Amino acid sequence: MSFSSAVAVLTSPNSRLPDPRDSPADGPVAVGGDLGPDRLIEAYEKGIFPWYSNDDDPVLWWSPDPRAILQVENFKPSKSLRKIIRNGHFQVTFDQAFSEVIAACAEPRSSSMETWITPNMQQAYIALHELELGHSVECWQEGELVGGLYGVSLGTMFFGESMFSKVSNASKVALVRLIDQLNPWGFTLLDCQIMNPHLASLGAIDMPRNQFLSLLSENRRHMNRMGQWELPVEHT
């Protein structure tokens, strides 16, 4: 496996991830290193995330340009989705089944697809959850987990990692209920990493990487929202 000379190689636990401003727009910014909590926190604070497909290969670190984001304050779900929420098709919870959510997200979407949420990746984010930085949203029907999402919270930003649905609209409802709560908590932005048609349909926009990194720098002055997250009873 060979990489551009612009890609940093992390040769030891003390190697630091680079500032991604001058890194490739559509390739990895670094290769190697570990998935320990300190490394992951460093990565998210720098606008970088891990993404690779095999635990036998080195970890690849990415910071795409542009960056797909949802602006919390301006988020407006469709009327049909709001109706589904009002009708009570799903019970929504926070942080009640993190391991189950990430395992469901790791399942291949089809028989021909591999998952990038490897066993090592799952354990890394479970460790962040235990540190009260990783959070999950669960959608239930009759006691069965049918959809959800997980991600990382730092300051007033939430970094979405993955979502899944076993029934129609479940992951969308999870996202709406998350943003409904992020707004009064003072969150400003939900990072979606890379744009796709599904995200675009939910209102995600592309933001130039340098602008995203500038917002990240400002975000460091905000305290993290620690503890297990909960929805108010009337919103479950």
C-alpha positions as CSV (number, residue, x, y, z in Angstrom):
1,M,0.0,0.0,0.0
2,S,1.5,3.3,-1.1
3,F,0.5,6.9,-0.3
4,S,1.2,10.4,-1.5
5,S,4.1,12.2,0.2
6,A,1.4,14.6,1.5
7,V,0.0,11.8,3.7
8,A,1.5,11.8,7.3
9,V,2.7,8.4,8.6
10,L,2.0,7.8,12.3
11,T,5.0,5.7,13.4
12,S,4.6,5.8,17.1
13,P,1.9,6.4,19.8
14,N,3.4,9.9,20.2
15,S,3.0,10.8,16.5
16,R,0.5,13.6,16.1
17,L,-2.1,13.9,13.4
18,P,-1.4,16.7,10.9
19,D,-3.3,19.9,10.4
20,P,-5.4,18.9,7.4
21,R,-5.6,22.3,5.8
22,D,-2.9,21.5,3.3
23,S,-3.9,17.8,2.9
24,P,-5.5,16.1,-0.1
25,A,-9.2,17.0,-0.5
26,D,-10.3,13.5,-1.4
27,G,-7.6,11.2,0.1
28,P,-6.3,10.2,3.5
29,V,-4.4,12.8,5.5
30,A,-2.6,10.2,7.6
31,V,-2.0,6.5,7.9
32,G,-1.2,4.4,10.9
33,G,-1.5,4.9,14.6
34,D,-4.1,3.5,17.0
35,L,-7.8,3.9,17.8
36,G,-7.4,4.8,21.5
37,P,-9.6,7.4,23.0
38,D,-6.8,10.1,23.1
39,R,-6.1,9.5,19.4
40,L,-9.8,9.7,18.5
41,I,-10.4,12.9,20.5
42,E,-7.3,14.5,18.9
43,A,-8.7,13.5,15.5
44,Y,-12.1,15.0,16.0
45,E,-10.7,18.2,17.4
46,K,-8.7,18.5,14.2
47,G,-11.6,17.6,11.8
48,I,-10.2,14.2,11.1
49,F,-12.0,10.8,11.3
50,P,-10.9,7.1,10.8
51,W,-12.2,5.2,7.9
52,Y,-10.9,1.9,6.6
53,S,-12.2,-1.6,5.9
54,N,-9.9,-4.2,7.5
55,D,-8.4,-4.4,11.0
56,D,-5.4,-6.1,9.5
57,D,-4.6,-2.9,7.5
58,P,-3.3,0.4,8.9
59,V,-5.8,2.9,10.1
60,L,-6.6,5.6,7.5
61,W,-7.5,9.1,8.6
62,W,-9.6,11.5,6.5
63,S,-10.6,15.1,6.4
64,P,-12.6,15.6,3.2
65,D,-13.0,18.9,1.4
66,P,-15.8,19.9,1.2
67,R,-17.4,18.6,4.5
68,A,-21.1,17.6,4.7
69,I,-22.8,19.3,7.6
70,L,-26.3,20.0,9.1
71,Q,-26.8,23.3,10.7
72,V,-28.7,22.6,13.9
73,E,-30.6,25.9,14.1
74,N,-31.7,25.8,10.5
75,F,-32.7,22.2,10.3
76,K,-36.3,21.7,9.0
77,P,-37.5,18.2,8.6
78,S,-40.3,17.5,6.2
79,K,-44.0,17.8,7.3
80,S,-44.5,14.1,6.6
81,L,-41.6,13.2,8.9
82,R,-42.9,15.4,11.6
83,K,-46.3,13.7,11.2
84,I,-44.7,10.3,11.7
85,I,-43.1,11.5,14.9
86,R,-46.3,13.0,16.2
87,N,-48.2,9.8,15.5
88,G,-45.9,7.9,17.8
89,H,-44.8,5.2,15.4
90,F,-41.5,5.0,17.3
91,Q,-40.2,5.2,20.8
92,V,-37.0,7.2,20.9
93,T,-34.2,6.9,23.5
94,F,-30.7,8.2,24.0
95,D,-27.7,6.2,25.2
96,Q,-29.7,3.1,26.0
97,A,-28.2,0.6,23.6
98,F,-25.0,2.0,22.2
99,S,-23.3,-1.3,21.6
100,E,-26.4,-2.6,19.8
101,V,-26.7,0.5,17.6
102,I,-23.1,0.4,16.5
103,A,-23.3,-3.4,15.8
104,A,-26.4,-2.8,13.7
105,C,-24.7,0.0,11.8
106,A,-21.8,-2.3,11.1
107,E,-24.0,-4.9,9.3
108,P,-23.3,-4.8,5.5
109,R,-26.1,-3.1,3.6
110,S,-26.0,-5.8,0.9
111,S,-24.3,-9.2,0.3
112,S,-21.7,-7.5,-1.9
113,M,-20.7,-4.7,0.6
114,E,-18.1,-4.8,3.3
115,T,-18.4,-2.9,6.5
116,W,-16.0,-0.1,7.5
117,I,-17.2,-0.4,11.1
118,T,-14.7,-3.2,12.0
119,P,-14.6,-4.9,15.3
120,N,-11.7,-2.7,16.4
121,M,-13.6,0.4,15.3
122,Q,-16.7,-0.8,17.3
123,Q,-14.6,-1.2,20.5
124,A,-13.0,2.2,20.0
125,Y,-16.3,4.0,19.9
126,I,-17.7,1.9,22.8
127,A,-14.7,3.2,24.8
128,L,-15.6,6.8,23.8
129,H,-19.2,6.1,25.0
130,E,-17.9,4.9,28.3
131,L,-16.0,8.2,28.6
132,E,-19.4,10.0,27.9
133,L,-18.3,11.4,24.6
134,G,-19.9,8.8,22.3
135,H,-23.7,8.8,22.2
136,S,-26.4,6.8,20.5
137,V,-30.0,7.5,19.5
138,E,-32.3,4.5,19.4
139,C,-35.7,4.0,17.7
140,W,-37.9,1.2,19.0
141,Q,-41.1,-0.5,17.9
142,E,-42.8,-2.9,20.4
143,G,-39.5,-3.3,22.3
144,E,-37.4,-4.1,19.1
145,L,-34.5,-1.8,18.1
146,V,-35.4,-0.9,14.5
147,G,-33.2,2.1,13.8
148,G,-30.8,4.6,15.2
149,L,-27.5,6.4,14.9
150,Y,-24.3,7.1,16.9
151,G,-21.6,9.7,17.0
152,V,-19.2,11.8,19.1
153,S,-20.0,15.0,21.0
154,L,-17.4,17.7,21.5
155,G,-18.3,21.2,22.6
156,T,-21.3,22.4,20.6
157,M,-20.7,20.0,17.7
158,F,-22.0,16.5,17.2
159,F,-20.0,14.3,14.8
160,G,-22.3,11.7,13.2
161,E,-20.7,8.4,12.4
162,S,-23.4,6.1,11.1
163,M,-27.1,5.3,11.1
164,F,-29.3,2.3,10.3
165,S,-32.9,1.4,9.7
166,K,-34.7,-1.9,9.8
167,V,-38.0,-0.2,9.0
168,S,-38.8,2.8,6.9
169,N,-38.0,6.2,8.4
170,A,-36.5,4.9,11.6
171,S,-33.0,6.5,11.2
172,K,-34.6,9.7,10.0
173,V,-36.7,9.9,13.1
174,A,-33.6,9.3,15.2
175,L,-31.8,12.1,13.5
176,V,-34.7,14.6,13.9
177,R,-35.1,13.7,17.6
178,L,-31.4,14.2,18.1
179,I,-31.3,17.6,16.4
180,D,-34.5,18.6,18.3
181,Q,-32.5,18.1,21.5
182,L,-29.2,19.5,20.3
183,N,-30.8,22.8,19.5
184,P,-31.9,23.7,23.1
185,W,-28.6,22.3,24.4
186,G,-26.8,25.0,22.4
187,F,-25.3,22.8,19.7
188,T,-24.6,24.5,16.4
189,L,-23.5,21.9,13.9
190,L,-23.8,18.2,13.1
191,D,-20.9,16.8,11.1
192,C,-22.0,14.3,8.4
193,Q,-18.5,13.9,6.9
194,I,-19.2,13.1,3.2
195,M,-22.3,14.1,1.2
196,N,-24.6,11.5,-0.3
197,P,-28.2,11.7,-1.7
198,H,-29.7,10.6,1.6
199,L,-28.0,13.3,3.6
200,A,-28.9,15.9,0.9
201,S,-32.6,14.9,1.2
202,L,-32.4,15.7,4.9
203,G,-31.0,19.2,4.3
204,A,-27.2,18.6,4.6
205,I,-25.0,21.1,2.8
206,D,-21.3,21.1,1.8
207,M,-19.0,23.4,3.7
208,P,-15.4,24.2,2.6
209,R,-13.0,22.3,4.7
210,N,-11.1,25.5,5.9
211,Q,-14.4,27.0,7.1
212,F,-15.3,23.8,8.9
213,L,-11.8,23.8,10.6
214,S,-12.2,27.4,11.6
215,L,-15.5,26.5,13.3
216,L,-13.8,23.6,15.0
217,S,-11.1,26.0,16.4
218,E,-13.9,28.1,17.9
219,N,-15.6,25.0,19.3
220,R,-12.6,24.2,21.6
221,R,-13.6,26.9,24.0
222,H,-16.9,25.2,24.8
223,M,-17.3,22.6,27.5
224,N,-18.3,19.0,26.5
225,R,-21.8,17.9,27.5
226,M,-21.0,15.0,29.7
227,G,-23.1,12.2,31.3
228,Q,-25.7,9.9,29.8
229,W,-28.0,11.8,27.5
230,E,-31.7,11.7,28.0
231,L,-34.8,12.9,26.1
232,P,-37.4,14.8,28.1
233,V,-40.3,12.3,28.9
234,E,-42.7,14.2,26.7
235,H,-40.4,13.6,23.7
236,T,-39.9,9.9,23.9
